[in-house]
Amino acid sequence: NPIDVVMAALEMQSFVKTFGKNGKGKSGKFWELKLGIHTGPVTAQSGGKKKVTYDIKGDTVNTASRIKSVVEVGEILISVMTYELVKEFFICEYYGKLPVKYKGDLEMYIVKGIIPELSVDGKGLLPNKSFNIRFGLIQFTDIQEIILDKLEKELPEYLYYHNVKHTVDVVTEVELIGWGEGITDEEILLMKTAGLFHDVGHVVQYTDHEYHGTLIVREMLPKYNYSQEQIDRICDIIMSTKLPPEPTDTLQSIICDADLDYLGRSDFI
């Protein structure tokens, strides 16, 4: 994800600046860091047996190398392709046009830091909770692709209603109902995630599938920067769909309504 890549670049930039001020080591020298970022398709080839490594090739890699060659030491330069995907998170200043072989002139931007309202203490260095929630809503697409693919491949054939379409319907409905109920952006993220995982436990077994779904949640979501509090909340929401439903708050009521949205629909009468 280009947002992850720019965040990694900012972290590297900050480390080099801080370490350089504190001391340059025995040689009296320190690294000169130049960062060029471009977004596009690559070809990856894996190698190694004990430790797997990846060699990436392609036009995107060559363009990123070209960008790196012109950037000033200590700066982060990104292409317009990357800029369009990260501009809602970072302060970027127009740099100019860079002639690139077979591509013509490519517009470039310098990354100055995180947008103040999305950073801790408005300093533009570290992401705050608002940043993480906004990024989480974007990352949700990656998680959804993985889970829907898992359901497509692993759901038992005898399940006719609890299929991929039902999960997509629930994710859509919890968002629609959630906006109608005026819940927060963070709660929308929790609801969509709970909706996505609420039936994934069927790949383990039909009985207590809600519980098995929460086990998958606890295994997977820490990799996507969900906090323990958010994960616990998502698991509570999933468990509330166990029949007969007995929701205890607004979020649980929303997912129970979404899970039973077929009641009264013409295609289920």
Buried (B, 14 or more C-beta within 10 A) or exposed (E): BBBEBBBEBBEBBEEBEEEBEEEEEEEEEEEEBBBBBBBEEEEEEEEEEEEEEEEEEEBBBBBBEBBBEBBEEEBBBBBBBBBEBBBEBBBBEEBEEBEBEEEEEBBBBBBBBBBEEBBEEEEBBBBBEBBBBBBBBEBBEEBBEEBBEBBEEEBEEEBEEBBBEBBBBBBBBBBEBBEEEEBEEBBBBBBBBBBBBBBBBBBBEEEEBBBBBBEBBBEBBEEBEBEEEBBBBBBBBBBBBBEEBEBEEBBBBBBBBBBBBEEEEEEEE
